[in-house]
Amino acid sequence: MAAARRIELTLPEGLLETVDSIAEKENITRSECIESAMRFYIEEREKRDLRDQMIQGYQEMAEINITISEDFFSAEQELWFTKE
């Protein structure tokens, strides 16, 4: 683990009480509890960002696939009618 660095953090009283309660139940320090919460938030945000990128990519590919299928449909129709 990288070296830890001390920071000053201001939290609403109710949130701090919740953090302290969780830390006590988990038998960890307040700092460990906040670190865990921050890591969880960052991981979830990265998952959301990846999911958003995938959605955008699938939407772009859908448009490309429609264009390709339309082109092939036209070519197929042309071939079909020239055989007759």
Phi and psi in radians as a Rosetta constraint file:
Dihedral C 1 N 2 CA 2 C 2 CIRCULARHARMONIC -1.157 0.35
Dihedral N 2 CA 2 C 2 N 3 CIRCULARHARMONIC 2.769 0.35
Dihedral C 2 N 3 CA 3 C 3 CIRCULARHARMONIC -1.055 0.35
Dihedral N 3 CA 3 C 3 N 4 CIRCULARHARMONIC 2.446 0.35
Dihedral C 3 N 4 CA 4 C 4 CIRCULARHARMONIC -1.456 0.35
Dihedral N 4 CA 4 C 4 N 5 CIRCULARHARMONIC 2.648 0.35
Dihedral C 4 N 5 CA 5 C 5 CIRCULARHARMONIC -2.246 0.35
Dihedral N 5 CA 5 C 5 N 6 CIRCULARHARMONIC 2.360 0.35
Dihedral C 5 N 6 CA 6 C 6 CIRCULARHARMONIC -1.424 0.35
Dihedral N 6 CA 6 C 6 N 7 CIRCULARHARMONIC 2.338 0.35
Dihedral C 6 N 7 CA 7 C 7 CIRCULARHARMONIC -2.289 0.35
Dihedral N 7 CA 7 C 7 N 8 CIRCULARHARMONIC 2.860 0.35
Dihedral C 7 N 8 CA 8 C 8 CIRCULARHARMONIC -1.793 0.35
Dihedral N 8 CA 8 C 8 N 9 CIRCULARHARMONIC 2.344 0.35
Dihedral C 8 N 9 CA 9 C 9 CIRCULARHARMONIC -2.319 0.35
Dihedral N 9 CA 9 C 9 N 10 CIRCULARHARMONIC 2.295 0.35
Dihedral C 9 N 10 CA 10 C 10 CIRCULARHARMONIC -1.916 0.35
Dihedral N 10 CA 10 C 10 N 11 CIRCULARHARMONIC 2.187 0.35
Dihedral C 10 N 11 CA 11 C 11 CIRCULARHARMONIC -2.214 0.35
Dihedral N 11 CA 11 C 11 N 12 CIRCULARHARMONIC 2.627 0.35
Dihedral C 11 N 12 CA 12 C 12 CIRCULARHARMONIC -1.057 0.35
Dihedral N 12 CA 12 C 12 N 13 CIRCULARHARMONIC 2.572 0.35
Dihedral C 12 N 13 CA 13 C 13 CIRCULARHARMONIC -0.951 0.35
Dihedral N 13 CA 13 C 13 N 14 CIRCULARHARMONIC -0.792 0.35
Dihedral C 13 N 14 CA 14 C 14 CIRCULARHARMONIC -1.092 0.35
Dihedral N 14 CA 14 C 14 N 15 CIRCULARHARMONIC -0.688 0.35
Dihedral C 14 N 15 CA 15 C 15 CIRCULARHARMONIC -1.169 0.35
Dihedral N 15 CA 15 C 15 N 16 CIRCULARHARMONIC -0.721 0.35
Dihedral C 15 N 16 CA 16 C 16 CIRCULARHARMONIC -1.100 0.35
Dihedral N 16 CA 16 C 16 N 17 CIRCULARHARMONIC -0.687 0.35
Dihedral C 16 N 17 CA 17 C 17 CIRCULARHARMONIC -1.103 0.35
Dihedral N 17 CA 17 C 17 N 18 CIRCULARHARMONIC -0.699 0.35
Dihedral C 17 N 18 CA 18 C 18 CIRCULARHARMONIC -1.133 0.35
Dihedral N 18 CA 18 C 18 N 19 CIRCULARHARMONIC -0.765 0.35
Dihedral C 18 N 19 CA 19 C 19 CIRCULARHARMONIC -1.039 0.35
Dihedral N 19 CA 19 C 19 N 20 CIRCULARHARMONIC -0.827 0.35
Dihedral C 19 N 20 CA 20 C 20 CIRCULARHARMONIC -1.081 0.35
Dihedral N 20 CA 20 C 20 N 21 CIRCULARHARMONIC -0.684 0.35
Dihedral C 20 N 21 CA 21 C 21 CIRCULARHARMONIC -1.136 0.35
Dihedral N 21 CA 21 C 21 N 22 CIRCULARHARMONIC -0.776 0.35
Dihedral C 21 N 22 CA 22 C 22 CIRCULARHARMONIC -1.131 0.35
Dihedral N 22 CA 22 C 22 N 23 CIRCULARHARMONIC -0.771 0.35
Dihedral C 22 N 23 CA 23 C 23 CIRCULARHARMONIC -1.033 0.35
Dihedral N 23 CA 23 C 23 N 24 CIRCULARHARMONIC -0.724 0.35
Dihedral C 23 N 24 CA 24 C 24 CIRCULARHARMONIC -1.147 0.35
Dihedral N 24 CA 24 C 24 N 25 CIRCULARHARMONIC -0.782 0.35
Dihedral C 24 N 25 CA 25 C 25 CIRCULARHARMONIC -1.106 0.35
Dihedral N 25 CA 25 C 25 N 26 CIRCULARHARMONIC -0.645 0.35
Dihedral C 25 N 26 CA 26 C 26 CIRCULARHARMONIC -1.501 0.35
Dihedral N 26 CA 26 C 26 N 27 CIRCULARHARMONIC -0.115 0.35
Dihedral C 26 N 27 CA 27 C 27 CIRCULARHARMONIC 1.026 0.35
Dihedral N 27 CA 27 C 27 N 28 CIRCULARHARMONIC 0.816 0.35
Dihedral C 27 N 28 CA 28 C 28 CIRCULARHARMONIC -2.276 0.35
Dihedral N 28 CA 28 C 28 N 29 CIRCULARHARMONIC 2.940 0.35
Dihedral C 28 N 29 CA 29 C 29 CIRCULARHARMONIC -1.373 0.35
Dihedral N 29 CA 29 C 29 N 30 CIRCULARHARMONIC 2.855 0.35
Dihedral C 29 N 30 CA 30 C 30 CIRCULARHARMONIC -1.010 0.35
Dihedral N 30 CA 30 C 30 N 31 CIRCULARHARMONIC -0.763 0.35
Dihedral C 30 N 31 CA 31 C 31 CIRCULARHARMONIC -1.066 0.35
Dihedral N 31 CA 31 C 31 N 32 CIRCULARHARMONIC -0.736 0.35
Dihedral C 31 N 32 CA 32 C 32 CIRCULARHARMONIC -1.130 0.35
Dihedral N 32 CA 32 C 32 N 33 CIRCULARHARMONIC -0.656 0.35
Dihedral C 32 N 33 CA 33 C 33 CIRCULARHARMONIC -1.133 0.35
Dihedral N 33 CA 33 C 33 N 34 CIRCULARHARMONIC -0.813 0.35
Dihedral C 33 N 34 CA 34 C 34 CIRCULARHARMONIC -1.151 0.35
Dihedral N 34 CA 34 C 34 N 35 CIRCULARHARMONIC -0.711 0.35
Dihedral C 34 N 35 CA 35 C 35 CIRCULARHARMONIC -1.059 0.35
Dihedral N 35 CA 35 C 35 N 36 CIRCULARHARMONIC -0.779 0.35
Dihedral C 35 N 36 CA 36 C 36 CIRCULARHARMONIC -1.072 0.35
Dihedral N 36 CA 36 C 36 N 37 CIRCULARHARMONIC -0.764 0.35
Dihedral C 36 N 37 CA 37 C 37 CIRCULARHARMONIC -1.114 0.35
Dihedral N 37 CA 37 C 37 N 38 CIRCULARHARMONIC -0.708 0.35
Dihedral C 37 N 38 CA 38 C 38 CIRCULARHARMONIC -1.162 0.35
Dihedral N 38 CA 38 C 38 N 39 CIRCULARHARMONIC -0.736 0.35
Dihedral C 38 N 39 CA 39 C 39 CIRCULARHARMONIC -1.084 0.35
Dihedral N 39 CA 39 C 39 N 40 CIRCULARHARMONIC -0.761 0.35
Dihedral C 39 N 40 CA 40 C 40 CIRCULARHARMONIC -1.049 0.35
Dihedral N 40 CA 40 C 40 N 41 CIRCULARHARMONIC -0.802 0.35
Dihedral C 40 N 41 CA 41 C 41 CIRCULARHARMONIC -1.050 0.35
Dihedral N 41 CA 41 C 41 N 42 CIRCULARHARMONIC -0.801 0.35
Dihedral C 41 N 42 CA 42 C 42 CIRCULARHARMONIC -1.104 0.35
Dihedral N 42 CA 42 C 42 N 43 CIRCULARHARMONIC -0.765 0.35
Dihedral C 42 N 43 CA 43 C 43 CIRCULARHARMONIC -1.072 0.35
Dihedral N 43 CA 43 C 43 N 44 CIRCULARHARMONIC -0.765 0.35
Dihedral C 43 N 44 CA 44 C 44 CIRCULARHARMONIC -1.145 0.35
Dihedral N 44 CA 44 C 44 N 45 CIRCULARHARMONIC -0.675 0.35
Dihedral C 44 N 45 CA 45 C 45 CIRCULARHARMONIC -1.139 0.35
Dihedral N 45 CA 45 C 45 N 46 CIRCULARHARMONIC -0.725 0.35
Dihedral C 45 N 46 CA 46 C 46 CIRCULARHARMONIC -1.106 0.35
Dihedral N 46 CA 46 C 46 N 47 CIRCULARHARMONIC -0.694 0.35
Dihedral C 46 N 47 CA 47 C 47 CIRCULARHARMONIC -1.094 0.35
Dihedral N 47 CA 47 C 47 N 48 CIRCULARHARMONIC -0.762 0.35
Dihedral C 47 N 48 CA 48 C 48 CIRCULARHARMONIC -1.105 0.35
Dihedral N 48 CA 48 C 48 N 49 CIRCULARHARMONIC -0.755 0.35
Dihedral C 48 N 49 CA 49 C 49 CIRCULARHARMONIC -1.087 0.35
Dihedral N 49 CA 49 C 49 N 50 CIRCULARHARMONIC -0.745 0.35
Dihedral C 49 N 50 CA 50 C 50 CIRCULARHARMONIC -1.116 0.35
Dihedral N 50 CA 50 C 50 N 51 CIRCULARHARMONIC -0.759 0.35
Dihedral C 50 N 51 CA 51 C 51 CIRCULARHARMONIC -1.058 0.35
Dihedral N 51 CA 51 C 51 N 52 CIRCULARHARMONIC -0.735 0.35
Dihedral C 51 N 52 CA 52 C 52 CIRCULARHARMONIC -1.109 0.35
Dihedral N 52 CA 52 C 52 N 53 CIRCULARHARMONIC -0.716 0.35
Dihedral C 52 N 53 CA 53 C 53 CIRCULARHARMONIC -1.121 0.35
Dihedral N 53 CA 53 C 53 N 54 CIRCULARHARMONIC -0.704 0.35
Dihedral C 53 N 54 CA 54 C 54 CIRCULARHARMONIC -1.144 0.35
Dihedral N 54 CA 54 C 54 N 55 CIRCULARHARMONIC -0.737 0.35
Dihedral C 54 N 55 CA 55 C 55 CIRCULARHARMONIC -1.046 0.35
Dihedral N 55 CA 55 C 55 N 56 CIRCULARHARMONIC -0.808 0.35
Dihedral C 55 N 56 CA 56 C 56 CIRCULARHARMONIC -1.073 0.35
Dihedral N 56 CA 56 C 56 N 57 CIRCULARHARMONIC -0.758 0.35
Dihedral C 56 N 57 CA 57 C 57 CIRCULARHARMONIC -1.097 0.35
Dihedral N 57 CA 57 C 57 N 58 CIRCULARHARMONIC -0.757 0.35
Dihedral C 57 N 58 CA 58 C 58 CIRCULARHARMONIC -1.128 0.35
Dihedral N 58 CA 58 C 58 N 59 CIRCULARHARMONIC -0.660 0.35
Dihedral C 58 N 59 CA 59 C 59 CIRCULARHARMONIC -1.149 0.35
Dihedral N 59 CA 59 C 59 N 60 CIRCULARHARMONIC -0.725 0.35
Dihedral C 59 N 60 CA 60 C 60 CIRCULARHARMONIC -1.132 0.35
Dihedral N 60 CA 60 C 60 N 61 CIRCULARHARMONIC -0.726 0.35
Dihedral C 60 N 61 CA 61 C 61 CIRCULARHARMONIC -1.153 0.35
Dihedral N 61 CA 61 C 61 N 62 CIRCULARHARMONIC -0.599 0.35
Dihedral C 61 N 62 CA 62 C 62 CIRCULARHARMONIC -1.073 0.35
Dihedral N 62 CA 62 C 62 N 63 CIRCULARHARMONIC -0.751 0.35
Dihedral C 62 N 63 CA 63 C 63 CIRCULARHARMONIC -1.107 0.35
Dihedral N 63 CA 63 C 63 N 64 CIRCULARHARMONIC -0.744 0.35
Dihedral C 63 N 64 CA 64 C 64 CIRCULARHARMONIC -1.111 0.35
Dihedral N 64 CA 64 C 64 N 65 CIRCULARHARMONIC -0.770 0.35
Dihedral C 64 N 65 CA 65 C 65 CIRCULARHARMONIC -1.106 0.35
Dihedral N 65 CA 65 C 65 N 66 CIRCULARHARMONIC -0.652 0.35
Dihedral C 65 N 66 CA 66 C 66 CIRCULARHARMONIC -1.104 0.35
Dihedral N 66 CA 66 C 66 N 67 CIRCULARHARMONIC -0.794 0.35
Dihedral C 66 N 67 CA 67 C 67 CIRCULARHARMONIC -1.051 0.35
Dihedral N 67 CA 67 C 67 N 68 CIRCULARHARMONIC -0.796 0.35
Dihedral C 67 N 68 CA 68 C 68 CIRCULARHARMONIC -1.090 0.35
Dihedral N 68 CA 68 C 68 N 69 CIRCULARHARMONIC -0.791 0.35
Dihedral C 68 N 69 CA 69 C 69 CIRCULARHARMONIC -1.149 0.35
Dihedral N 69 CA 69 C 69 N 70 CIRCULARHARMONIC -0.636 0.35
Dihedral C 69 N 70 CA 70 C 70 CIRCULARHARMONIC -1.119 0.35
Dihedral N 70 CA 70 C 70 N 71 CIRCULARHARMONIC -0.744 0.35
Dihedral C 70 N 71 CA 71 C 71 CIRCULARHARMONIC -1.084 0.35
Dihedral N 71 CA 71 C 71 N 72 CIRCULARHARMONIC -0.799 0.35
Dihedral C 71 N 72 CA 72 C 72 CIRCULARHARMONIC -1.203 0.35
Dihedral N 72 CA 72 C 72 N 73 CIRCULARHARMONIC -0.595 0.35
Dihedral C 72 N 73 CA 73 C 73 CIRCULARHARMONIC -1.097 0.35
Dihedral N 73 CA 73 C 73 N 74 CIRCULARHARMONIC -0.784 0.35
Dihedral C 73 N 74 CA 74 C 74 CIRCULARHARMONIC -1.059 0.35
Dihedral N 74 CA 74 C 74 N 75 CIRCULARHARMONIC -0.777 0.35
Dihedral C 74 N 75 CA 75 C 75 CIRCULARHARMONIC -1.137 0.35
Dihedral N 75 CA 75 C 75 N 76 CIRCULARHARMONIC -0.691 0.35
Dihedral C 75 N 76 CA 76 C 76 CIRCULARHARMONIC -1.133 0.35
Dihedral N 76 CA 76 C 76 N 77 CIRCULARHARMONIC -0.757 0.35
Dihedral C 76 N 77 CA 77 C 77 CIRCULARHARMONIC -1.084 0.35
Dihedral N 77 CA 77 C 77 N 78 CIRCULARHARMONIC -0.765 0.35
Dihedral C 77 N 78 CA 78 C 78 CIRCULARHARMONIC -1.067 0.35
Dihedral N 78 CA 78 C 78 N 79 CIRCULARHARMONIC -0.789 0.35
Dihedral C 78 N 79 CA 79 C 79 CIRCULARHARMONIC -1.120 0.35
Dihedral N 79 CA 79 C 79 N 80 CIRCULARHARMONIC -0.721 0.35
Dihedral C 79 N 80 CA 80 C 80 CIRCULARHARMONIC -1.083 0.35
Dihedral N 80 CA 80 C 80 N 81 CIRCULARHARMONIC -0.775 0.35
Dihedral C 80 N 81 CA 81 C 81 CIRCULARHARMONIC -1.333 0.35
Dihedral N 81 CA 81 C 81 N 82 CIRCULARHARMONIC -0.428 0.35
Dihedral C 81 N 82 CA 82 C 82 CIRCULARHARMONIC -1.348 0.35
Dihedral N 82 CA 82 C 82 N 83 CIRCULARHARMONIC -0.371 0.35
Dihedral C 82 N 83 CA 83 C 83 CIRCULARHARMONIC -1.287 0.35
Dihedral N 83 CA 83 C 83 N 84 CIRCULARHARMONIC -0.502 0.35
